[in-house]
Amino acid sequence: MLDMKPACERCDVPLPAAAHGAFICSHECTFCAQCADEFDEVCPNCRGELVDRPTRRK
């Protein structure tokens, strides 16, 4: 199951599982949209592609 991290790993902005605006890589590193844009959608940890994280209902 996908690990739905509750906040951006860089700026700590909240990223609720039911909300849009979170980006993840294949290793489940998690960033907000603003940080993902600043990284040009490339994970700074593993260099993988950052993509929209799916939402999850409560």
C-alpha positions in Angstrom: 0.0 0.0 0.0 1.2 3.5 -0.8 2.6 5.4 2.2 0.6 8.7 2.3 3.1 10.9 4.1 1.3 13.8 5.8 3.7 16.7 4.9 6.2 17.9 2.3 9.7 16.5 3.0 11.2 19.9 2.2 9.0 22.7 3.6 6.7 20.6 5.9 3.4 22.0 4.4 0.5 19.7 5.3 -0.5 17.2 2.5 -3.7 15.4 3.6 -4.3 12.1 1.9 -7.7 13.3 0.5 -6.3 16.5 -1.0 -4.6 17.2 -4.3 -1.3 18.9 -4.6 1.2 16.3 -3.5 3.9 14.8 -5.7 5.8 11.5 -5.2 8.6 9.5 -6.8 8.8 5.7 -7.1 10.4 5.6 -3.6 7.5 7.5 -2.2 9.5 10.7 -1.4 6.7 13.3 -1.0 6.7 17.0 -1.9 4.2 19.8 -2.3 3.5 21.2 -5.7 5.6 24.3 -5.1 8.7 22.3 -4.1 8.1 19.8 -7.0 8.1 22.8 -9.4 11.3 24.1 -7.9 12.9 20.7 -8.4 11.6 20.6 -12.1 9.7 17.4 -11.1 12.9 15.5 -10.3 13.2 14.0 -6.8 16.3 15.5 -5.0 16.7 12.3 -3.0 16.8 9.7 -5.7 16.6 11.7 -9.0 13.4 9.9 -9.9 10.4 11.6 -11.6 8.0 13.3 -9.3 4.4 12.7 -10.3 0.9 13.6 -8.9 0.2 11.5 -5.9 -3.3 9.9 -6.0 -5.8 11.0 -3.4 -7.3 8.6 -0.8 -10.7 8.9 0.8 -10.9 9.2 4.5 
